[in-house]
Amino acid sequence: MVRKIRAKLVLQLRAEGLSARAIAASQGMSRKSVTAVLEAADTGGLRWDDVKDRTDGEVYGLVFPGRGEHQSVFAQPDWEQVHKELARVGVTLKLLHSEYTDDCTTARTPAMGYDRFCRTYQRHVLVTGAASRVGHKAAQTVEVDWSGPTMQLHDPATAAATRVYLFVGCLPFSRYAFVAPTLDMKQDTWLRAHVAMFEAFGGSSPRIVPDNLKTGVLKHPREGEIVLNDAYREMAAHYSAAVLPGRIRAPKDKASVENTVSHVATWIIAGLRERRFATLPELAAAITERVADYNVEPFQKRPGSRSSVFAAEEQPLLTPLPQVAYEISHWVYGRRVARNGHLSWQRNHYSVPVAHIGTKVDLRITDRVLEAYRGTERLSSHLLLPEAAANEYRTNDADLPTGARYQPWDAPRVREWAERIGPSALVVVNRIFESVPVDEQGLDAALAVLRLSRRFSAERVEAACRIALAGPIRSPRYAHVQPILATSQDKTAELRPPREELVEHGGYVRGASYYAEGGAK
């Protein structure tokens, strides 16, 4: 076909002194085609200087005006109206093509196929300048947003429904998606969803593109600097990323995630509409399975799938994750350290170095750790006790003062204290330890007996232990020793005179037989 002839190249080579035969031989063209170009250019008075600044298509149009133009046999839709309809929520080219096909069937006119429909619309967009294509680089950007449609959890006992929100993340280059269900859209939940997303991707990207939600962006003026939420900025910095929110009312700034959000409604919400979920982990597992299916779905207009492009081209370029995942924390200021060197938090107690007893410290609390600070100095760190725990202690050995008296109690130390009180107290303690399979189980019982010496004297406790051992109980404990001290039985035992055995003085006792025989002879 003549349209394939590069007319501009032919004119350039002739200007450089080549003949028509030489041009055809060097470029693999037919001599007839080259001759047609040269004759048409001479007829129109075109020279190389006239066309050297024009494109190939423009030169061909000047050499062969009107050639190659033809009228399509297919009915042409109103492309301007198609472009406007695409801006509406949920409208896609496939939907518009379906409506166009229905209209052509009704009018009995030939309809173009879906591929030609898409190509023709793209050509219309390029000609009119209605939109521009944005090229994405691998592993450079991640777009995040909340899904508008939500899901529900159903309590099987009460039949109560709980709303579930969906966090959506998308890598624009591969269109690889991540979806996580949450029970709210608060700031902590927003940050945790980002951490889970980076863990699922196996890396992070230099740019995070969110919407202008208050949990991430405090202020986005038309002119001037964007003000980000401190926690969101710190989380992004932890993953070596910058937050670049899209412009207000400009969804095309994060078109990839907006498109993924619409797909979430089809693949996840609609795909799971017949199933009922009672717990969030159960729903999360089902969503993960559906998202995996979505990511492996083949592309329509390019080879591969989201998963294959992500694994082959994008994941190796992601920024490596830090050694420690980002932890969400909040601060509590002005907590006073008690006299026992501990501070209280949620009904439990955590140690601080004894040098700071009576002072006020600040607490940094994460999901797992409690840290105490004095200014910029970190004083101590503790793993948080479970929420169900109450009045329990976490004590670091480094926070305790030096000296044996401040060390934890064990069986040898308890026996040493009992020896200082007396042998009877030591026997009581030994019998307590003998009655339990593990020495640690007898620590509280033994210490309860020995601590009676703080209310009473060591001598009285020793006397009470001696009296308790003389009783029928083989292993006396606090419940047996304390009443003796409370009723002062140890004192009355000392004042009572010793019991003396009666001694009988006399001879034999003679029986009746003795006297019956007449007595002694």
Secondary structure, 3 states (H helix, E strand, C coil): CHHHCCHHHHHHHHHCCCCHHHHHHHHCCCHHHHHHHHHHHHHHCCCHHHHCCCCHHHHHHHHCCCCCCCCCCCCCCCHHHHHHHHCCCCCCHHHHHHHHHHHHHHHCCCCCCHHHHHHHHHHHHHHHCCCCCCCCCCCCEEEEEECCCCEEEECCCCCCEEEEEEEEEEECCCCEEEEEEECCCCHHHHHHHHHHHHHHHCCECCEEECCCCCCCEEECCCCCCCEECHHHHHHHHHCCCEECCCCCCCHHHHHHHHHHHHHHHHHHHHCCCCCCCCCHHHHHHHHHHHHHHHHCCECCCCCCEHHHHHHHHHHHHCECCCCCCCCCCEEEEEEECCCCCEEEECCEEEECCHHHCCCEEEEEECCCEEEEEECCEEEEEEECCCCCCCCCEECCHHHCCCCHHHCCCCHHHHHHHHHHHCHHHHHHHHHHHHCCCCHHHHHHHHHHHHCHHHHCCHHHHHHHHHHHHHCCCCCCCHHHHHHHHHCCHHHHHHHCCCCCCCCCCCCCCCCHHHHHCCCCC
